[in-house]
Structures are given as C-alpha cells and as structure tokens.
C-alpha cells in the first residue's frame, strides 16, 4: 500500500517514512501541500498523513481538495493542538488527529487501524472501481495506464489527467477554464493554447483519425466533451 507523508520538516518526514517502511508500507513524501497534491493526482495513495502548517498549500486546504475526489483515510500530524483546529480538521473530513510530539508506534498502529477500516470492512460494492471503460478506451487508475482496445497508450502526466477527468464525466461539456483548473490546480490565465495543445496530443493517441474524432469533441464557443460515436472514420 502507498502512503503519502506531507510535512515541511525533513526530520519528521524521514522518521515517519522509515517507520512505515519497516512495517511493509511504500511511502511517498512531500514537503508542501502542492507537491503532495501532485503525488495524490498521479499515484494510487491508500492513506495520507498531513501536517497542517505547510507552505504553498496548507493541510486544511489540501484536505478540501482531497475530499472533492477521494475518500482515502487522512491523518493530521501537527503541532497545532488547539481544539478549534481539531474540530476544523475533523469537520473537513480528516479521520484522525495526532499532536506533535508523537509516538511513532502509536502512529503506525493508527495507520493500520485506518487502513483496515477503509479496506477490510467495506463491502466490494462500496469500494471504488479501479478502472474506467468508455468505448474502446480503458483507464487503470491504480497503475495510471491507458489502453485502447487492450493496447497500451503512452500519455504525458497532464494528458493522462485530462483524459481521466473526461472519462470520469462522460458526455459533460467542459470549458477550457474548467479543464485548466481541474488539471493544473491553479487559476486560469486565458492560455487557450495550453489546453488546445494537450487536447491535440490526446487525440493523436486515442483517435483513429484526429481530424475526425470519435471521442474528444470540440463544442464550438464553449469547450470540449467526451462523446463516443462508435463510428469508424
């Protein structure tokens, strides 16, 4: 299982990483909230351990973004022990709140408890699907792989995230602004060319004829949508 540890203190990151790895977990680390979000967007993370006071994006704002897309367990590991901070963190969707200084053994035990609750006690129908299929396209979210008619397709990180966003919301029209904010996680600065270039790259990989797309349709004056026609060009 992959666990994310996000903390701006390198000593704590390393201590938690070593302790969890000794217990058989694979650990990815981030030194700020933005780096943590990038990891969450490109890796299959089973649980996240977050500091509250991180640069670029703090733990509370990061949790808000996580809960828009995922129900993975989140544990706050932080020096902020005020009751209102705990109430806020738990209210935003945190599953546990551990104060620094902390017991490493207790942290590992709580990680195990949260993972058991999230994985072993959920019925199969409650577990999210690991793959999405639309037309001849399939995305394996655990391995971050894309297939067309069973054959692998190579996509860059942004193209993968764009296609995943479309496949999670088929038939829905997105503006360039919405796509940019969903994939680049920052404000849109009217850079139409960025979206157009990435859409073109995706079409070159998934379409039989990029000039006559069967998947990614341009909605003139609005944006794009994923709509499979099934018709050979």
Secondary structure, 3 states (H helix, E strand, C coil): CEEEEECCCHHHHHHHHHHHHHCCCEEEEECCHHHHHHHHHHCCCCEEEECCCCCCCCHHHHHHHHHHHCCCEEEEEECCCCHHHHHHHHHHCCCEEEECCCCHHHHHHHHHHHHHHHHHCCCHHHCCCCEEEECCEEEECCCCEEEECCEEECCCHHHHHHHHHHHHCCCCEEEHHHHHHHHHCCCCCCCHHHHHHHHHHHHHHHCCCHHHCCCEEEECCCEEEECCCCCCC
